[in-house]
Amino acid sequence: MYVQVFSQLALDAELASIYHRGLAKETLDDVEAVRYAALINTYFAFIEEMSVQVKVGLGFSEFMQMDLQELLEFGYPYWGRLLDAEAGMAWWTDDAHSNTHRILSVS
C-alpha cells in the first residue's frame, strides 16, 4: 500500500507539484487542497492498516516492541511535515477527527 500511495506522485506531475507545494507551506487552491488531503488520507489509511497488522501479528514486527510514544516519535518527523501544511492541518482537524482514535490506537 505504501508503494500505491507514493507511486501516485511519480505518475502524476500535477499531484507531485501539489504535494511539494503543500510541504513547502504554499497556499493551495480548494481543488489542490482536496487532492493533497486525499493523498495524506490514503497515507494515514496505510498507517492504520499497518497498525491492524501489528495488532494481529501479520507484519511489521519491529513496531510490536514500540509503545505509542515511541511510535509517534518514530513517525512524527514525516507525519508532522504532512500535517504542518495548511491543507494537511485542515484535513486533520476537519475530516480526520473521527479517525484520529483509530489511527493512534496502535499500542
Long-range contacts (C-beta under 8 A, 24 or more apart in sequence): 1-45, 1-46, 1-49, 2-46, 4-42, 5-39, 5-42, 5-43, 5-46, 8-39, 8-42, 9-39, 15-39, 22-85, 22-86, 22-87, 22-88, 23-81, 23-82, 23-85, 25-84, 25-85, 25-86, 27-86, 28-85, 28-86, 28-87, 32-87, 33-86, 33-87, 33-90, 36-85, 36-87, 36-88, 36-91, 37-87, 37-88, 37-90, 37-91, 37-95, 40-82, 40-83, 40-88, 40-91, 41-91, 41-95, 41-96, 43-82, 44-96, 44-99, 44-103, 47-75, 47-79, 47-103, 48-99, 48-102, 48-103, 51-103, 51-105, 51-106, 54-106, 55-106, 63-106, 66-107, 67-107, 68-104, 68-106, 68-107, 71-106, 71-107, 72-104
